[in-house]
Amino acid sequence: MCLTMAKKVIASIIIMVVFFFSLILAIPIAILSDNFSDYGIIDESISFFYAPSNASSFEKLNINVDTGNIKIIYVDTHVPYHVKIDVNVQLGGSDLAGKSSLDFFNFIWLNLSSPVNYSMEIISDSWFGTSTLLTKIVNIIISIRKDIALGINATVNEGIIELTIPYGVSVKNIDLNINGAGDLMCNFYSCTIEGNVTGGVNEGYINFNSYNTMYTQSSILSLTLGRGDLDMNIDQYVDLGANVSGTLAINDGDVALRYDDNNDNVGARFEIPPTGNLSPEILCFGPYGSCPVEGFDSDDVNYIFTSYDLIARICNFQYNLTFELGDGIFAPFLTSL
């Protein structure tokens, strides 16, 4: 009889344990089921066109986006528009069932006169940042006809801006900014700049590539970076056309500068001034490494690199850039033949 009672007690304990663990598993499953009972996916594409009858009055394109990855490209001259903006929104999570991108974004397209303006605003910041929104992808491709010379002004609060200007294309003033976190990429390939180039990132990465870019007037190249690294590559094997000067300010991050020219008519001067009482850390002058520098006079007292053709005053055009580093390393790879 004692054995029978013991079996009943053990059986009761087992039942209670099983019930307890079932309850533990059931609660989060019920919560998840409730949270994702209205789970949905939004994958929508929207296009905006600008095709004026008179292109001569079209001088500037303004882009203002809360979040997204912006890619600016140039397309064939035979397309029936001057500018096309393709937007793809991908969202996935709870509270999306039966909804569209128009429930969460304001799309504003003002194209009756120059400048042309495109804006994409988040309707609810608090909702867009919630953990129940598992997928948040916004891709924006801006296609500009190659024979249209215009200024480009693009701002995104969080995301990526990538601008590629190909061979033979002319562009006016360029102003690209990321107010929050993101990356900025500029690629200039045998194009013509008719104004200034300005860019800024609060936190992220800047990659600037220039290959045989020409300028029609004295221009300013200005890049600012709050926190992150700057990679800068300049190849100049043809005449520059005008002088390019400016300041590149990096508050907290490293700089890698690669410069190469084989043109006696183009010179270069790069200065890295001290910040307060702190001398800049330059690999060429430091004990832990060195970078190749050829065709430049290296001043390790004033932290200036000057090409010999600029010192000899035999060149008509020059790059004159100042790098302001708050806390970081400057790595120059310089060649001037």
Secondary structure, DSSP 8 states (H G I E B T S, - for coil): -HHHHHHHHHHHHHHHHHHHHHHHHHHHHHHHHHHTTT-EEEEEEEEEEE--S-GGG--EEEEEEEEEEEEEEEE-TTSS-SEEEEEEEEEEETT-TT--GGGTEEEEEE-SSSSEEEEEEES-HHHHTSTTEEEEEEEEEEEEETT---EEEEEEEEEEEEEEE-TT-EE--EEEEEEEEEEEEEEEES-EE-S-EEEEEEEEEEEEEEES-EESS-EEEEEEEEEEEEEEEEEE-S--SS-EEEEEEEEES-EEEEEEE--TTEEEEEE---BTTB--EETTTSTT----EESEEEETTTTEEEEHHHHTT--SEEEEEEEEEEE-EEEEEEEE-
